[in-house]
Amino acid sequence: MNKYDVIIIGSGIGGLCCGSILALSGRKVLICEAHSQPGGVAHSFDMKGYKFESGPSLWSGIGKWPTTNPLGQVLRLLDEKVELKKYHGWQVNVPEGSFNLKVGQEPFRKRIGLLRGNQSVKEWDSFLSEIKPLSQIVSEIPLLSSSPKTIDFLEILKLAYKFLPNIKLLSKLNSGFGEIVDNHLKDPFLRNWVDLLSFLISGMTMHDTNSAAMATLFDEWFKPESYLEYPKGGSESIVKALVNALKKNGGELILSSKVDAIDFSKNVASGVTLENGSKFISDFVVMNTDVWTSRKLIPEKLQKKWRPKAKAINKCGSFLHIHLGFDASGLQNLPIHSIHVEDWERGITAERNVVVFSIPSVLDNEMAPKGKHVLHGYTPANEPWEIWENLNSNDLTYKNLKEERCLIFLKSLRKLIPDIDDRIEIKLLGTPLTHKKFTNTYCGSYGPALSAAEGLFPGCTTPIKNLLTCGASSFPGIGIPAVSASGAYAAEKIIGKKEYKDLLKMIDL
């Protein structure tokens, strides 16, 4: 029977970050993935020359240095480079109008002035004046190094001189972002816009979204030199870089290898058993699974020790998806990204009220055949699981409901490409059932709906010895930057504070 230092269940971004850092530290690592490909939600698939993306589409802070994005920090630590395409804006279709919006402070200030007037610009400037010191703190205490185990009081004191005038703001970093918004923004459009950005990051409203996560986003998006990034080849390129780092340092990844149970010796995690009966033993087990799946992997007698209780945790909503391959002839200056909001009054959590589109072939012509474009559209975390859970994907009822509820995509897309219906060559629709099937997520959910206003996500440790967690159910929470940091925290817990800090010194972090 093969023996490992660490076994990781799941090859999402969090698990890959954890495993690659552990392998870099010299640990013998095995990652078990149930799917036929790694990456978790960050996955893609090929069909008739099109490469369809199904995961995250908005990337930033990966290629520049220094960066506040933990994924960018991990890739630098691993000495892995990803070819990135830079771009500066996206198309916005909201009740106030349609416009191309560039990242950076001045483009948005100008847009506010045109839409809402000078008073709203002043509100925004006041809002940014409070965000700026928060972003500074996040920069001075990088998320990758800010786990409770790594940062101690003496280290905080050493850094304090850099942000002493704003020391009182430290408590706000782990609170809900809505409190800051309420103090500065009255204009409905500005409040709606920030609420939308928060929802895209966390799957929750601004009042429930962590302020540190939003400070990181504002640091990346609202600086004068800000830009966005698209990894050539899509999210798969990020996954390949992490897998390469894992393997070049001796780590192993096995696919189509679903873990049936975690094994224990005297109530200490000691390995895993796969669905096919294969067993692997290890000193540590890390669960890169959602909290509901994690609970199922633990024997019933040990589940009583589990906190938080999985059944008591609310979940974020799920998704509708559309994938299109279409004729690109005559189409000029299409945006790589666009976002559509039907009605602010309904709220950003309302079903089929917000649609996001990504057309990566605008920047990367290898994503589609010559003269074609590939598109991924989704409704961000606002599709209810409950209307789908009892349906059979082979039944006509399911198929009709899928067509009906996905009409929102073509309705929105016609505003961008009026003759899109005549251009479509491939059309694939997805529902929460689809999302659950291909991402192994509970109810197809974005993750746990744990409000920052009520407390932090649980850390990487569990009440069970040598059993740890990482991913969207662990601190700091949902989103690529957050899960990357969570993977690093789990690795740090295993290798120890000193060795972890020595690794970070390699990149001056």
Secondary structure, 3 states (H helix, E strand, C coil): CCEEEEEEECCEHHHHHHHHHHHHCCCCEEEECCCCCCECCCCEEEECCEEEECCCCCECCCCCCCCCCHHHHHHHHCCCCCCEEEECEEEEEECCEEEEEECCHHHHHHHHHHHHCHHHHHHHHHHHHHHHHHHHHHHHCCHHHCCCCCCCHHHHHHHHHHHHHHHHHHHHCCCECHHHHHHHCCCHHHHHHHHHHHHHHHCCCCCCCEHHHHHHHHHHHCCCCCCEEEECCCHHHHHHHHHHHHHHCCCEEECCCCEEEEEEECCEEEEEEECCCCEEEEEEEEECCCHHHHHHCCCHHHHCCCCCCHHHCCECCECCEEEEEEECCCCCCCCCEEEEECCHHHCCCCCCCEEEEECHHHCCHHHCCCCEEEEEEECCCCECHHHCCCCCCCCHHHHHHHHHHCHHHHHHHHHHCCCHHHHEEEEEEECHHHHHHHHCCHHHCCCECCCCCCCCCCCCECCCECEEECCCCCCCCCCHHHHHHHHHHHHHHHHCHHHHHHHHHCCCC
